Amino acid sequence: MSVRINSIEEVEMASEKESHTLLIVDCDDEAIDLYMALNVGLEYLPVTIEGED
């Protein structure tokens, strides 16, 4: 399963000293549901530049 990164933002949390990288992605609703169910928001994921534009 793959997603397209639309933009990258640096965000700061009031309760934390370090900033976090937020990836704004585009994929189908089924993929979003699966990623959210697997709680991948808290996991490291490999990012590659492979695939179609």
Backbone as a ProteinNet text record, in pm:
[ID]
protein_1_A
[PRIMARY]
MSVRINSIEEVEMASEKESHTLLIVDCDDEAIDLYMALNVGLEYLPVTIEGED
[TERTIARY]
84.6	0	89.9	50.2	133.5	47.1	111.4	45.1	134.8	75.9	151.6	164	286.9	309.3	281.4	184.2	149.6	232.5	259.4	341.9	397.9	498.3	564.6	564.7	522.8	515.7	590.7	651.7	711	610.4	574.7	477.4	540.4	496.4	543	425	444.6	342.3	375	274.4	295.3	359.9	330	380.3	514.9	571.9	698	799.2	926.2	1030.8	1069.7	1068.5	1112.8	995.9	1027	922.1	906.3	795.9	765.2	741.4	769.6	744	607.7	522.5	388.5	383.7	350.1	337.5	191.1	160.9	25.8	18.7	-67.3	-69.2	-202.5	-199.2	-319.3	-326	-433.4	-456.7	-606.5	-647.3	-790.5	-837.5	-967.4	-1025	-994.8	-991.2	-962.1	-821.2	-725.1	-587.7	-578.1	-644	-643.4	-702.1	-814.2	-876.6	-782.8	-712.8	-619.3	-503.2	-444	-332.1	-375.3	-492.6	-541.8	-568.6	-624.2	-650.8	-521.3	-415.7	-286	-204.9	-257.4	-192.4	-54.3	-42.4	87.5	129.8	44.6	83.2	194.9	213.8	317.2	435.9	442.5	547.4	636.1	758.7	848.3	816.4	806	777.2	886.6	929.1	1027.1	963.4	1035.8	988.6	1082.3	1026.1	1106.3	1055.2	1132.2	1089.2	1045.7	1017.1	973.9	826.6	786.5	646.8	622.6	497.6	458.9	428.2	450.8	409.3	269
-116.5	0	123.7	224.1	344.3	469	576.6	706.8	811	920.8	1031.7	1140.9	1187	1296.9	1427.1	1502.6	1631.1	1745.3	1741.6	1844.7	1793.7	1863.7	1827.9	1951.5	1936.3	2047	2009	2105.9	2087.8	2141.3	2060.4	2102	2092.8	2181.3	2182.2	2159.1	2074.1	2045.8	2128.4	2184.9	2268.6	2189.8	2062.3	1981.1	1914	1935.5	1870.5	1973.2	1947.6	2041	2027.1	1906.1	1886.5	1894.1	1934.5	1942.3	1806.6	1789.4	1665.6	1697.4	1601.3	1617.2	1556.9	1637.7	1595.1	1580.9	1461.2	1437.3	1449.1	1538.7	1554.3	1465.2	1364.4	1262.6	1257.7	1190.3	1167.9	1019	954.6	815.1	788.3	669.4	640.4	620.4	630.3	619.8	486.3	379.3	246.8	243.6	302.4	305.6	388	502.7	586	508.1	440.6	361.7	253.9	186.6	81.1	139.3	248	310.2	357.6	415.4	461.7	342.3	235	115.7	53.5	62	6.8	103.8	225.2	328.1	364.9	371.4	401.8	546.1	628.3	765.4	771	663.6	659.6	571.2	531.1	440.4	508.2	460.1	504.5	426	494.1	430	465.1	368.5	401.1	490.2	590.8	681	667.2	640.6	627.7	725.7	742.8	830.3	749.2	621.4	534.9	558.1	525	534.4	640.9	647.5	740.8	876.9	980.4	1116.7	1141.6
0	0	0	-74.9	-81.5	-69.4	-33.3	-23.9	-89.1	-131.8	-189.1	-83.4	-61	32.5	-40.8	7.2	-53.4	3.3	132.4	194	325.7	374.5	499.6	588.6	712.5	807.8	935.4	998.9	1130.9	1232.1	1330.7	1431.7	1570.2	1658	1795.8	1888.5	1985.6	2085.9	2210.1	2270.6	2388.7	2502.8	2512.4	2623.5	2594.7	2474.3	2438	2388.7	2414.5	2374.4	2227.2	2175.2	2036.8	1939.3	1816.4	1714.3	1646	1576.2	1505.3	1358.5	1272.9	1130.8	1099.6	1038.5	1000.3	849.7	801.6	658.5	619.7	527.4	474.7	351.2	355.8	250.6	178.1	63.8	-15.9	-47.9	-5.3	-40.1	-26.1	-62.7	-57.6	87	108.2	242.2	308.2	230.4	285.2	344.6	275.6	325.8	454.1	457.4	578.4	695.5	673.9	780.1	831.8	739.8	780.7	861.2	813	885.2	1024	1033.6	1163.5	1255.9	1204	1284.7	1335.9	1255.7	1295.3	1380.2	1399.9	1481.5	1426.3	1292.6	1232.9	1254.4	1308.6	1339.6	1441.8	1515.6	1618.7	1579.2	1454.3	1407.8	1304.3	1293.5	1186.9	1060.6	948.2	821.2	721.8	638.5	535.7	429.8	385.3	279.8	161.3	43	-78.4	-183.9	-290.3	-398.5	-519.7	-498.6	-607.5	-637.8	-759.8	-797.4	-901.4	-943.7	-1047.5	-989.3	-1068.6	-1032.2	-1076.6
[MASK]
+++++++++++++++++++++++++++++++++++++++++++++++++++++

